[in-house]
Amino acid sequence: MQRTALPTVYYTDTAPPPPEPPARGRLWRVLGWVSIGMSVVLVVVSLTAYGFWRRLDGQIDREHVDDKLGDDRPAKLNSSLNILMMGSDSRAGENSRYGTEVGQRSDTTMLLHISPGGERAIGVSFPRDSMVNMPPCKKRKGGGVPAQFGMINAAFSNGGPACTWRTIESLTKIHIDHYVEVDFAGFKRVVDALDGVEICVPKRIDDPKAELHLKAGPQVVHGDQALGYVRTRYVLGDGSDLARIKRQQAFMASVVKKATDKGMLTDPGRTYSFLSAATKSIKVDDRLTLSVMQRLAGSLRGMSAGKVRFVTVPVEPYPRDKNRVQFNRALAEPLFKAIREDNTVPEPAAPTPVPVRGNTPKGPPLLPPAQVKVVIYNGTRVGRLGQRAAEQLAGRGFQIVMVGSKRTSPSARTRILFGPGAERQGARLAFALPGHPPRAWAGGRPGYVYLIIGKDGATLRGAAPAVPRIEGEIRADQALCAQK
C-alpha cells in the first residue's frame, strides 16, 4: 500500500493549527550497492512485458545452495525478507587486472532486512576483519571444511556464498532467505549503466597506485573510479575496514537515488541498459526467481527513504590483534533480536471500548484508526521519538496531522489527551498504545487526539522490539555530504 509522507514538523506548546494536507514523500524502489542487482528486484514493476523479463531473468547466474546450509538453521519467525549481499574479490576472468590473489573472499558482506509488508528496511554490514567462529561448511566441488575460528571473510573462500550464509546465520540466529553476489567487473558495469554515481569526497585524493584521483566535494564517479572509491582503505578515513564500510553505505544510498531517478524510470532505453547490466553482473541462489523478485518489488513500492537505514554490527577491539575486531555482543545482540522478531502484526479485534478515566467500559465499539486524527509531541530530549511514533501509527492506519516537540521540561510519563468531542478517538488511540488511559483536554482542538511521549515511551500493541539506534548509522534520506 502506497503511503504519504508525514507533514512538516512544528514546534509549539499550544494547540496546533488546522492540519495541512500531507505532502507526498519520495518513493524508493531499490536497496543496496553490493547487490546492485537488487535494483532489478525493485525496478521490475515499472515494466510489464513478460517476454522482456524472461530474457533478463535468463541472464542471471544462479547456484543451488540448499544442500550446503545444514539442518540446524534458525527458524523463520515472521514474513520479513532477509537477503545476504556479498561483494566478491575474485581475480578470475575480467577481474584479473586487480591482482593475482588465489581464491576469493567476501570483500563486503551485508544483510539486507526488509520488514513484513515492505514498511522499512535496514542493511547490516559485517566488518571483514571480524574474528568469529565459523561452522563446518561444504565446498562447492565436494568435500568439506571443519569448523574454525578466523576472519569472517574467510568463510567465502572456504565454501562460497553458502558458507558465508551459514556463518552469518550461526552468528546472528537470523534466518536468511536469499543471497546476491557481485564481483568487481559486475559492480563497474552497473555503475556505468547508471551513467555514474554521485559521491562526496572530504578531501582531494591523488593515489597513483590505486589510479584514484578525485577532487574534494560532491562529484560523479564512473567504473574504475567508483570501484577504487568504495574499496580504498588508506587514502580516506583511518585506514580501517570500519571507515570503508561507512563510505560504502553512503555510496549505497547514492546508487539507490540514481537507480530510481524519474528520468531513468520513464526512459525505456536507459531502464533496459541498467537492468541488462545488473542481471549480467550478479549471482543468486536458485530460489530467488523472477516471480519472487516481482512479489518483492510489489511489496516495496511505498517505502520512503527515511525508512531505510544502514548500520554496522557493533564491534570492539580483538584482544590478541589490534588490527582485528570482534562483535560487541552486549550491543549486537539487541540488533539481531530486533531483526529476528520483526513482525508487523494486525491489531486484534476490540470487542469493547477502552475506558476513559472516570468512566466505565460501556458504549459503542472502538472506531477504525482512519477516523482518528492524532497530534504527536515528543516530550523528551531523545531525538526522533515523535517521528518514529508517527510512522508506526500511520502504518496502523491512524491520521497523523502533526508532529512536534515540547520546549518545556521533559514529560515523565506518556499521556493521551483528547479534545472536545473526541472521547471515542482517544479510546481508540489508547487501545493501540496500552498503558496510557486517555484524558479529556479542554484546550485541545475539537475532534483531535494528542499523544505526548514521555520517558516511558509509547509502544504499539503487538509491536516487535524496535531496531536499536546504532552509533554512526546512515539513513538513506540524509544529504549526500552530511554522511560522515
Summary of the structure (lengths in Angstrom):
residues: 484
radius of gyration: 24.4
end to end distance: 33.1
largest distance: 77.7
contacts: 1575
relative contact order: 0.16
helix: 32%
strand: 23%
